[in-house]
């Protein structure tokens, strides 16, 4: 479960928030001025995120190297066309 709280409420209820994360394996999103600025997550989940971040960064580098000869405008146009096609397909499926 994900709990949302303000920075002030988080500070006032730190012990309770830690218990939510430690014992229930919940996550807490901390908002400041109504916008999410941080998250408190279980240490095991954080480790998984760190491992995945490394793999994601390596994948991004491989993709970037593979498309280095494609002009950015062409790449963005292709991405936008793929998104439009997917949205159209989803719209057709939803209307059935």
C-alpha positions as CSV (number, residue, x, y, z in Angstrom):
1,X,0.0,0.0,0.0
2,X,1.2,3.5,-0.7
3,X,0.4,6.2,1.9
4,X,0.6,9.9,1.0
5,X,1.5,12.5,3.6
6,X,2.7,16.0,3.9
7,X,6.2,16.8,5.0
8,X,4.9,18.3,8.3
9,X,2.7,15.3,9.1
10,X,5.6,13.0,8.2
11,X,7.9,14.8,10.6
12,X,5.3,14.6,13.3
13,X,4.6,10.9,12.8
14,X,8.0,9.6,11.8
15,X,7.8,6.6,14.1
16,X,4.5,5.5,12.8
17,X,5.7,6.0,9.2
18,X,8.8,3.9,9.8
19,X,6.6,1.1,11.3
20,X,4.4,1.2,8.2
21,X,7.4,0.6,6.0
22,X,9.3,-1.8,8.2
23,X,6.5,-4.1,9.3
24,X,3.8,-3.8,6.7
25,X,6.2,-3.1,3.8
26,X,4.1,-0.1,2.7
27,X,5.6,2.9,1.0
28,X,5.1,6.5,2.1
29,X,5.1,9.4,-0.4
30,X,6.0,12.7,1.2
31,X,4.5,15.8,-0.3
32,X,5.6,19.4,0.1
33,X,3.2,22.1,-1.1
34,X,1.0,19.4,-2.5
35,X,3.8,17.9,-4.8
36,X,5.6,14.6,-4.2
37,X,9.2,15.3,-3.2
38,X,10.4,12.0,-1.6
39,X,9.4,8.5,-0.8
40,X,10.1,6.2,2.2
41,X,10.4,2.6,1.0
42,X,11.4,-0.8,2.5
43,X,15.2,-1.3,2.4
44,X,14.8,-4.5,0.3
45,X,12.7,-2.7,-2.3
46,X,15.2,0.1,-2.4
47,X,18.0,-2.4,-3.1
48,X,15.9,-3.8,-6.0
49,X,15.3,-0.3,-7.3
50,X,19.1,0.4,-7.2
51,X,19.9,-2.8,-9.1
52,X,17.2,-2.1,-11.7
53,X,18.5,1.5,-12.1
54,X,21.9,0.2,-13.1
55,X,20.4,-2.2,-15.6
56,X,18.1,0.6,-17.0
57,X,21.1,2.9,-17.4
58,X,23.1,0.3,-19.3
59,X,20.1,-0.4,-21.5
60,X,19.7,3.3,-22.2
61,X,23.3,3.6,-23.2
62,X,23.0,0.7,-25.6
63,X,19.9,2.2,-27.2
64,X,21.5,5.6,-27.4
65,X,24.6,4.1,-29.1
66,X,22.4,2.1,-31.5
67,X,20.5,5.2,-32.6
68,X,23.3,7.7,-32.5
69,X,23.2,8.1,-36.3
70,X,19.5,8.9,-36.4
71,X,18.7,12.7,-36.2
72,X,16.8,13.6,-33.1
73,X,13.8,15.1,-35.0
74,X,13.4,11.8,-36.9
75,X,13.5,9.7,-33.8
76,X,11.0,11.9,-32.0
77,X,8.7,11.9,-35.0
78,X,8.8,8.1,-35.0
79,X,8.1,7.9,-31.3
80,X,5.1,10.3,-31.7
81,X,3.7,8.2,-34.6
82,X,4.0,5.0,-32.5
83,X,2.2,6.7,-29.6
84,X,-0.6,8.0,-31.9
85,X,-1.0,4.5,-33.4
86,X,-1.2,2.9,-30.0
87,X,-3.7,5.4,-28.8
88,X,-5.9,4.8,-31.8
89,X,-5.8,1.1,-31.3
90,X,-6.6,1.4,-27.6
91,X,-9.5,3.7,-28.5
92,X,-10.9,1.1,-31.0
93,X,-10.6,-1.6,-28.4
94,X,-12.4,0.5,-25.8
95,X,-15.3,1.3,-28.1
96,X,-16.1,-2.4,-28.7
